[in-house]
């Protein structure tokens, strides 16, 4: 299936070889794994409390953006965080003065945390994004220049469906639904993998049969390779 072919590179990039490196680069493997693994842990609910907190925060943020501007949401959120931090700092200072303790700054352990982005992680993320961008551009080039008529028609059908989705939902609503799907579909698939794979296999088989019949009626596809062979 197409889904299997797409997930295979991702597994290689995450798991790498036995010594923790990938075939392409000995340094990129651990960095890429350290970037992807925390996200995978969140969407697969390895820690339900953390995943629930992240999902709730994202939904609150997106729902806020549905009613207020980005500037307002950012300003009010930052003000609430500042108010909570200042209130906690004053409370701890008063508590220390009353109890005659020398606990110091309540956030001292967090102030010592290094918040700078690791250069190797950033480079790995940029390399992955650049590779995906180049693949997408190459795919769009083939689609819009009609390298394969069937693939171009399929892409046109997807765009046609998107016009209806755009008429029913706005972009922010789609993002909210995607976030909910991101935190629900992977976990549901993990728990029902065999049944889902069997169903998708049957669907893919039916789709392939229909495409083969269409290609038999319209023998166009595969770019200019067939024309070159005929010319030779």
C-alpha positions, 0 to 999 in steps of 0.5 A: 500500500502507499501508506506502507511505503510512506511509513517505511522511511520514517521508521528508518529515520527514527529507529536507525541501525543497531548502533543508533545511526542511520544509513545516511548519516551517523550524526543525524540519526540520534538527533532526528530520533530525539526530535520525533520521539517526544512528539510520538510519545504525546500522540500515542498517549504514553503519558496520559497526563502530559498528552491530555494537558498538551491536547487541552492547551492546543484546543483552548488556544485554537478555540480562542483564535476562533473568537479573538485575534492572534495579537489578543490571544498572545497578549492575554495568554502572556499576561495570565502567565506573568500574573501567575508568576508574579503572584507566586513569587510574591507569595513565596517571598511573604512565606519566607519572611513569615517563616524566616526561611532562606529558600531564595528565588522560587524559580531558581532551578528553572532559571538555570535551565538552558533554553537555547536550541541545540544546533545539531537538532535544528540542523536535523529538523531543517534537513528533514523539512528540506527533504520533504519540501523537495519531494513535494515540489517534485511531486507537484511538478509531475502533477501539474505538468501531467506526467501521468494522466491518472495521477493528475486526475486523482489529484484533481479529484482531491482538490475538488473535494477540498472545495467542498470542505472549504465551503463547509469549514474554515481553515481554523476549524480544519486545524482543530479537527486535525489536532483532534485526529492527531491525538486520536487516530494514531492511538486507535490504529495502534490498538486495532492495527490488524483490523485496520490493515486488513480493511485498508488492504481490501480498499487498496486492492479495489482501488488498484483494480479500478485504476487498472481498468481505467488505464486499460481504457486510457493507456496514458501514463508514466511520462514520456518513457513510453514515447521514447521506447516507441521512438526507438 
